[in-house]
Amino acid sequence: MTQNLIDGFLNFRKQAYDSPHGTMRALMKLGQSPDYFIISCIDSRGNPGNVFQSQPGTFFSHKAMGAIVRPYKKGTALAAALQFALKYNKVKHIIILGHTGCGAVKALIDNIPDEDIASFVDVARSALNTAKELASAEETHDDLYRHAEEQIVLQSAENLRGYPSVQCALDEKRITIKPWLFDMHEGDLLEYNPDLAQFISLIHTAPTEKRVHA
Ligand SMILES: [Zn+2]
């Protein structure tokens, strides 16, 4: 039943431990020093390890539905993880990796009647309200999804600034916060550009066309 995972691990072990280019033994000896802290959705198609084809030791990872960052509260998993990564490991960039086709955004828009999910995603309702204001009359329901996905990433970035460890690192000018969106439909990666007030592809030079959800 879990053979595909075990086969994957054997392949990983071959590359990371047994190959001359394997980094795990050195990482275990010298310790880790990742540059990135990536907050991503739990979606099985958007795992940062796959998406960024990264080596072990590249980033810390935190997952939550929709990559939603709730306002700071002492004692949460995210608050502890950020403190560990920023105070003791000197991470340089925090990436919030939202994505298109996100089930958490759909749950919010559709007002899913599930208390555990609804009570979590509801923290992003003000982002959805902003998305509704931005969606023009000519735009489709799919466009509202896209606006919502983008606004939730931006609201999460804003909420992140309320975490003491993040505030401290920002004051000391040793981190950046990057609101990113993985367009799963098109295979694109975008970053919010505050000067242009829109998400711009990181892999093309020209601004991306509007995507239509499948
Ligand atoms: Zn998602």
Boltz pocket constraint, residues with backbone or C-beta under 6 A from the ligand:
constraints:
  - pocket:
      binder: B
      contacts: [[A, 41], [A, 42], [A, 43], [A, 65], [A, 66], [A, 67], [A, 99], [A, 101], [A, 102], [A, 103], [A, 104], [A, 105]]
      max_distance: 6.0
